[in-house]
Amino acid sequence: MLIEGLTQPVDLKKRSDIHYARKIWHMSGVFAMFLAYVYMPPAVSMTVLIVAWSLFVPFDFLRLKYPALNDWAMHAFKPIMRQSEVKKLAGTTFLLSGVLIVNILFPRPIVALTLLFLAFADPIASYFGILYGKDKIFGHKSIQGFMAAFFVCAAVTFIYLIYHNYLMDRLIVVSLFAGLVGAFAELIPIAKLDDNLTLPLMSAVGLTILFYFFGFFAAVS
């Protein structure tokens, strides 16, 4: 069908669609960021992130200014683009910006867990929310999506802490609270900001407070 604002017909997915290609792209892309962050030297992983941000974000602004470039982008990235992004910045711009800010401001364990939350909680919560989200909370957000995000964030925290042998005496309670941090970060809207930006920022702040309360930083210092 013809999407308004484009010169050539292109069939783009809506937010209410499952959009498997976008979810796979999101999970694999952010998980790759996690692997790069964990296994590359900090200076190298930060450089890669800055380069990615510098290449994509200016392009995203430019395509909104030049219709021909926007038309090309919508066709080139059709499998992962949404209708709502034809005249607005792409979710990737907010995602890269959020990840960059978190990388700059927060310690490495917080950044690593935040990347895992972003990689898996957001797309899985969206999947369950679209399929089973009968009980709405905020706009398109649902209790079902919230619970999916909670279980995902609690599980990845549990695995991460076990792998690094952190807080083993408080493993379950910390994982459950971290699940709530990630689930609320995915759920709660802040103004009309994209959740690819708010989820990593809110998760990082919440995890920092949680880990400070449970003595995490003193234990690993």
N, C-alpha and C positions, 0 to 999 in steps of 0.2 A: 504494500500500500504506500501511498505518497505521504511522507512525513513533512509537515509544514516547516518551511525554512530551508529545505533541500531542493536542489534542481533536478535530481534524479530519484526515482522511487527506491526506497529501501525499507525493508521490514525489520523493525527493531522491537526488542522485548520491552514490556512494561514492568514496573516494580512488582506488580502482583503476579507475574509469571515466575515459574520455578527457575528458569534461566540457568541450566546446568553448566553451560560453557563458562559463564561468568563466575559461578561458584568455584569451579575447578581452577580457573585462572587465578582467582583471589587466593584460594588456599595454597596452591602450588607456589605462587609468586611470593606471598608473605612468608611461607615456610622456607623458601630459598633465602629470603632476607635473614631469617632466624639462623639458618645454617652458616651463612656468610658472617653474621655477627659473632657467632660462637666460635667458629673455627679459623677465621681470618684474624690477623693482627688488628687491634682496634683502629689504628690509623688507616689501614687499607679498607676495612669495611665502611668506615665513615666516608672515605674518599669515594668509594663506589656509590654510596647512598647520595652524596652531594652531586655527583655526576648525573645519576639517574634523575634527581630532582631538577637539575639545571637543564636537562634535555627535554623532559616531559612537560613541566609546568609552564614555561614560556610558550611552548607549542600549543598547550591547551588554551591559553589566553589568546594567542594569535588566531586560532581557528574560529573563535567566536567573533573576531573582528573581520575576518575575510571569509565570505560565504563559500568561495570555491575551495578553500582549504578545509573548511568545515565539512563540505560535501564529500571531499576525498576521505577525510578522517572517518566519517560515519560509515562509508562503504568499506574502507580498509579494516576497520575494527568492528565491523558489524556483529560478529559472534559474541562480543563482550560488552557492547554499548547498549544503553537504554534510550528509550524515547525521551525521557526527561533530561538527557544530557545533550540533546541537539542544540539547545540555546543556553545551557548552563555548563559550568566546569564539570569535568568528569570526576567520578569518585576517586580515581587514581591520584589526582592532584591533592585531594584532601588526605588520602592515605599516606602518600610520600611526605607531605608536610607534617602530619601527626607523628610519623615514625622518626623523622628528622629531629623534631622538637624533643621527643622522648629520649632519643640518643644523646642529645646535648645535655639534658637536664638531670637525668636519673642514672643511678648506679647499674652496673652490668646485669645482676640477677633480675632487677626490676624490668629492665629493657627486654631481656630474654623472655620472661614470662608474658610481658605485654605483647610481644610479637606472636607468641603462641595463642594468646587470647584472640588477637586480631585475626590470625590465620584461620582459626577453626570456630570460635564462638559465633562470630557475626554471620557467616554463611550457613552454619548449621541451625542457628536460631531462626534465620530467615526461612530456611527450608521447612522446619516444623511449623513455623508461624503461618506460612502460606497454605500448607496442607491441612493443618489441624487447629489453626488459631481461631477458634470460635469466640473466645472470651477476650475482647479487646481491652487494652489498658490506656495506651497513648497512641492515638491515630491508628496506624496499621500494626502497632506492637501488641502482642497478645501474651496471656499467661503461659500458653504452651511454648511460645518462643522463648520467654523468660526462663522457663524451667529447662529447656534444652541448653540455653547459654550457661545456666548454673551448673548443670552436670558436666558440660564440656570443660568449663574453667576449673571446676573442682578436680576433675580427672587429670588435666594437664599439669595442674599445680602439684597434685599428689605424685605423679610420675617424675616431675622435675625435681622435687625435693628428695625423693628416694634416690634418684640417679646421682645427685650431688651429696647425699647423706646430710642434708640440712634439716634441722628441727625435727629429728626423728621422734623425740619424746612428745611432740605436739603436732605430729604429722596430720592426723585426721581433722582436728579442729581448725588448724590453719588452712588446710585445703578447702574445707567447707566455707570458711569465711572468705577465702579468695574466690570461691565460686560465686558467692553473693556479690563481691566487688565487681567481677566481670559481668555478671548478669545485669546488675543495675547500670553499669557503664553502657551496656548494649541497649538497655531499655529506655533510660531517661533522656528525653530530648533537651538540648540546650539551645535556646533561641530556635533558629532554623538551620543550625549547622549540620553538616553531613556527619553521619555516625562513623565514617572512616577517619575523621579527625577527632571527634569527641571520645570514641571508644578507647583508643590508645592513651589519650591524655588523662581521662578519668580513671582508667585502669591503673596507670602508673602512679597517680596520686594516691588512690585507694590502697594499692599494694604497699606503697612506701609507709603509709600510716599503719597498716596491719602488721607489716614485718617489724617496724620499729616497736610497736606495742608488745610483740612476742619475742623481742630481743634478738632478732635475726642478725642485724648488722654487728652487734657486739659479739655474737657467736662466730661469725665468719671473718672478723677483722684480725 
